[in-house]
Amino acid sequence: MSKRLSLIFIATLIHLSVSAAGNYEDWWQKGNNYFDQKAYDSAAMYFNKIATLQPHNAEVYYNLGNTYYRLNQVGKAVLNYERALKYDPGHKLAADNLYLTQSRITNRIQHIPEIFFVRWWKGMTGNNLTNIYAGIAAILFLAAIGYFIAKRMGYVNIDVPVQLSAAVIVLSAVFVFLSIASARGLVSSNHAIVMQEGAPMMKAPKYGTSQSLIPEGIKVEIHNQEPGWHEVKLPDGRMGWLEQTALEKI
């Protein structure tokens, strides 16, 4: 009986996988067709279905950004271009269209350039480097283990200095650390997009006074959270509290 149930379960999984793949191709074609017909609301519906099925697909977020740009929904366009760049930092079209969309933000808050070592660290831990760092770490680690095994079994007669062996192991650990730091950007984000026009930024949650009104489409950095509220840092360095409903995480 249990064997029969297992077979039924496996068959169900196969059926669901095939159906999902079929839906993906169908939704993609329909989304593109509706976009070409300028039926942007319908195109967005199908592209969002694909994003639900494939949440790490940079290309579908790029298409969603284009669709919401045509619908003049600046916040959603910026959000989806940012998501496309999150999963594919080298997506030049998404970067170009993001810049174009941000130019449409009324009273846009200008970004203050980051300190050089912050820019350097972000460049070193880009999402697109995760697999590269992991691969280098694996090669170094396996090379060190392979050498010690071969040496012990008598296949290798070359003596490698202890300092070199230690350096290889340390380098392997460094690349593992860089891989983990790079991968963190894929599974979590402390950045969000303001999704409502004129969102009031407060000095304190709930009972604070409004400092200013934040335009739709502005990218903020989340620092702290309280129920229903996020403390954020604006591109110009100012800090304040925004309601959670006014934000969408990238």
N, C-alpha and C positions, 0 to 999 in steps of 0.2 A: 504493500500500500504506500509506504513512504517513498519507494522508488518511483512509483507512478506519479506521486505528488511532485517529486523533484523534476521529473520530465515535463510535467505540466508547467511548473514554474519557469524552467529554462525556455520552453516554447513561448511562454508569455513574454519573457524578456526579449527574445529574438523578435517577436511580433511588434513589440513596442519600439524597439530600435529601428526596425525597418520602416514603421509608420512615421517615426520622428524624422528619419532621413528623407522620406518622401515628402513630408510636410515642409521640411526645410527648403527643398528645391522648389516646391510649389509656391511657398510664401515669398521666396526670393524673386521668382519670376513675376508674381502678382505685384509685389512692392515696386519693382522696376517699371512694370507696365503702367501702374497708377501714377508713378512719378513722371513718366514721359507724357502722360495724359494731363498733367498738372492737377491731378486729384490727390493733393498732398496729404489730406487727412487719412485717406484710405491707404496711401503708401506708408505713412507713419504707423498705422495699425499693424501692417504685415511685418515691417522692419522690427517693431517692438516684440512681435511674436518670436522672431528669429533671435533677438537679443535675449529673450527668456530662455530659449533653447540652447543658445551658445553665448553665454555671458562674457566670454573673453575674446570675442570676435571683433577686432578693431575695425574691419571693413563695414560691418553693419552699423556700428556707431558713427562712422563717417557718413554713411548714407542717411542715418537719422539726423545728423547735424545739418546736412544739406536740405533735408525735408523741412525741418523746423525753421531753418533760415528762410526758406521760401514762404513759410507760414507766418513769418515775422515774429516768431516766438524766440526772442534773443536768449533768454535763460536756458531753454531746452537745447537750443543750437550750441551754445557754449559748453553746456554740460556734456553733450555727446561728442563734440570735437575733443574735449579734454579726456573723455573715456577712450576714444580712439588712440590718442597719444599715450595714454597710460599703458595700453597693451601693445602699442607699436610706436615707440618714441621717434622712430625715423620716418613716420608717415608725413611726408612733406605737404601733400594736398590738405590734410587735416590741419596742419600747422598754419598754412596760408589762409585757409578758410576761417580758422579760429581768429586770426589777426583781423581779417575783414569783418567778422561778426562783432568783435570787441570794439571796432571803430564806430559801430552803430549805437553803442551804449551812451545814453544821455548822462552828462555829468560824470563821465568815467573817472574812477579813482586811479591815479597814476601809480605805477609800481616803483618802489625805491629799490635800486640795485642791491643785491645781496653782497655780503662780505666775500672776498675772493675765495677763502677756504671753504665757505658754505657752498658756493658754486662748484668748487673742485670736488667736494664730497658728493654732491648730488650727481655730478657727472660720472664719478667713480662707481656709484651705486644705482645707475639707471636700470629700469626694469628689463631692458633688452640684453643686459650682461649676465643675468642669472645663470643661464645654461653654460656660458663661456667660463665663468668662474668655477662652477661645479665641475666642468670637464677638466680644467687645468688641475684642480685639487685632486681629482680622482687619478689623473695620470701621474702626478708627483707621488701620491701615496702608494699607488700600485708599483711604480718604479722602485721606490724604497723597499717595499715588502719583497718584491721580486729579487732585488739584489741580495737582501739578507738570506732569503731561502736558497738562492743559487750559490751564495758563498758558503753556507752551511753544508750544502750537499756536495761541494767540491767542484761545481761547474764553472766557477769564476775564481781566478787567482789574483785578481787586482784588489789591492787594499785601498779603500776609499777613506780619506781622513774623517775622523769622528765629527769634526766641525762641519764638513760638507753634508754628512748624513743628517745632522741636527738641523742644518739650514733647510734641507729639503722638507723635513717634517714640519718645521715652523712655517715655511712658505705654503705648504699644503693646508695647514690650519688657518693661515691668513686668507687664502682663497675660499675656504669654506665659510669663514666669517663674512667675506664680501658677497658671496653667493646668497647667504641668509639675509644680509642687509638689503641686497638688491631685490630678493623675492618678497620682502615685507611689503613693498609698494604694490604688489599684485594682489595681496590678500587683504590689505587694509589701506585706508586712506584717511589722512587727517585734513584733507582739503574738501571744500564744498563750494557750490555755486548758489548765489542768492537767486531765488526763483520767483520773487514777487517784487514789483516796482515800488520803490520807496519804503523798503522794510526798515522800521525804526530800530536803531541800535541803542541799547540802554546801558547806563552806567553799572547797573546791577540787575539780575533777573527779577521778574515779577514787579518789584516796587521801585525800580530805578527810574530815573528821568531820561528822556530821549536825548541822545547826543547829536544824532544826525540821521538822515534818511539815506539808506544804501540802495543804489540803483540795481535793477535786475541784471543778472549776467556777471556780476562781480565775483571773482574767485577769492575765497577767504581761507584762512588756516585755523582749524579748530584746536583750541588749547585746553579747555575744560568743559565739563558737561554737568548740568543739573537737570532734574526732570522737566522736560519741555523747553529747555534753553541750552544754547551753546555759547561759550565765550570764544570769540574769534579775533583774529588779527587781520586787519585790512591790508591791502597792497602797500599803503603808505605808512604802515607801522602802527596805526592807531588800534587800540583794543576796546572791546565792548561786548555786549551780550545781544544775541539775536534769537528770536523764537525758532524752535526746531522746525516748525512747519514752513518757515520761510527759506529753508535750506534743503539742498539735495546733495548728498555726498557723491564724490566722483568715483 
